[in-house]
């Protein structure tokens, strides 16, 4: 039995007719950049994310960069963030000449350890940028209190967390700017690159709308030095077909997660393997189902590959140890929880169309490996 880490074929095939019709509508309009489809998607996303505004852009990476630009982050500024995330979380900060100031992660959630943040705030701190990793919100209410105490804005890296919640508040709704990705592997994925930002601040929204089109509010008149980061109408049309299905897909991921918990427990694997932690009063959308394997993680990954089961490591090298960030002066053991997560975590299949039989096969093979080592 083959079990890929992600299989988009079933989902896309089920929507083929609607997607083809949406693409044909854009082809007939001959409007391929921004336009009516993007505007309609933005309105639907703002409603979904419980925010006043949503602003489409070219990628999740650009969403982060534009958010930082909108808050005037520049040379000499500091942005507090996590060393355990995808590369763009930090590259967007350094692109503007600012300095990422790392805070270690909570070993249960893999999100920022809130207790360490205040000690890192200085007069140079321009923003705090938490990441909602794997589909679970960081402790936004606690972060909001810190933000207000020190008058430092929040930028949510919610690339993996559309629809995730803390006490009923959606990811992207509790900060100055929320940043999202439409990369195909996301719960709401396009058929190419794309991203968007959310905000409740009208002035910030207008600035973000301008920054994504070269800083222009009126064609050929430039208020800011912005980016060329516009969302394609074709992607918007496809995403509008998918958005009404998002909650059912996320709920199916949650059902798969719950079933995994039972299967791991029934197989007697919970002493050797740590399962994902769910915060109370939250909604985890399970963009990834990440287990901890303290012993022989890489060997297990290789064994699963030999069994034609997809598994991957997010992320094998903490950002503070990446070659391109050596100039920051960090070294090994500076962020021990982040480094330990890089050594021990492994993502296994969780996509909505995953069958119970496939999950049982995954657990059977993990048990076979664990019990033979």
KADAUR-V248888 format. One record per run of one state. SS is the DSSP state (h for helix, s for strand, l for the rest). FROM is the first residue (numbers start at 1). TO is the last residue. If there is no record, write none. Layout:
# KADAUR-V248888
ss->SS from->FROM to->TO
ss->SS from->FROM to->TO
This chain:
# KADAUR-V248888
ss->l from->1 to->2
ss->s from->3 to->3
ss->l from->4 to->8
ss->h from->9 to->14
ss->l from->15 to->15
ss->h from->16 to->29
ss->l from->30 to->32
ss->s from->33 to->33
ss->l from->34 to->34
ss->h from->35 to->48
ss->l from->49 to->52
ss->s from->53 to->57
ss->l from->58 to->59
ss->h from->60 to->70
ss->l from->71 to->77
ss->s from->78 to->82
ss->l from->83 to->87
ss->h from->88 to->95
ss->l from->96 to->98
ss->s from->99 to->103
ss->l from->104 to->104
ss->s from->105 to->105
ss->l from->106 to->111
ss->s from->112 to->112
ss->l from->113 to->113
ss->h from->114 to->116
ss->l from->117 to->117
ss->h from->118 to->120
ss->l from->121 to->124
ss->s from->125 to->129
ss->l from->130 to->130
ss->s from->131 to->131
ss->l from->132 to->132
ss->h from->133 to->135
ss->l from->136 to->139
ss->h from->140 to->150
ss->l from->151 to->152
ss->s from->153 to->157
ss->l from->158 to->164
ss->s from->165 to->166
ss->l from->167 to->168
ss->s from->169 to->170
ss->l from->171 to->176
ss->s from->177 to->181
ss->l from->182 to->194
ss->s from->195 to->199
ss->l from->200 to->201
ss->h from->202 to->211
ss->l from->212 to->212
ss->s from->213 to->213
ss->l from->214 to->215
ss->s from->216 to->218
ss->l from->219 to->220
ss->s from->221 to->222
ss->l from->223 to->227
ss->s from->228 to->228
ss->l from->229 to->231
ss->s from->232 to->232
ss->h from->233 to->243
ss->l from->244 to->245
ss->h from->246 to->266
ss->l from->267 to->272
ss->s from->273 to->274
ss->l from->275 to->281
ss->s from->282 to->283
ss->l from->284 to->288
ss->s from->289 to->293
ss->l from->294 to->296
ss->h from->297 to->306
ss->l from->307 to->308
ss->s from->309 to->309
ss->l from->310 to->310
ss->s from->311 to->312
ss->l from->313 to->318
ss->h from->319 to->321
ss->l from->322 to->322
ss->h from->323 to->328
ss->l from->329 to->335
ss->h from->336 to->344
ss->s from->345 to->348
ss->l from->349 to->355
ss->h from->356 to->371
ss->l from->372 to->373
